[in-house]
Amino acid sequence: MTRTSLCFRLAVLTAVFVLGSASREAFAIKQFADEFKAVYVKDGSPLAAEVEAAKCNVCHKGKSKKDRNVYGEALAKLLDKKEDKDNKDKIRQALETVAKESSNPADASAPTFGALIEQGKLPGGPVE
C-alpha cells in the first residue's frame, strides 16, 4: 500500500468520524420535542409553523445543540436528557412548570413562556 493511499484512507475515515459525530448533536431529544408538540402545537396554528421552522431551536440556539436558549435552559433545570427521556409524565410536568416562569427574570414586565406560546411565538425567542 502506498503512502498516498494510506493518507487518503485516513483522511476519509477522519471525515466520516467527524461528520458522524456532528450529526448526532444536530437533533433535540425526540421525546422532549414530541411532548412539547403534543401539549402546545395544534395543526394549522401560528405556533405550528414556528415550531416546524425552528425544529431543535425551540429549545436550542446557534449551530451547536449544546447551546440552549432561555426556554431550553429552564427545561434543562428540570429534565435530564438520559434519565427522563422516556418519562412522559415528568416531561409534561416540566413543560407545565416552565410555562409559568418568566421568559426574562430580569424584566418584571416580560411575559411567561406560556404566554408566548399562547401568542403563537417560540418560547425561547426568535431563532438565532
Summary of the structure (lengths in Angstrom):
residues: 128
radius of gyration: 18.8
end to end distance: 47.7
largest distance: 68.9
contacts: 325
relative contact order: 0.14
helix: 56%
strand: 3%
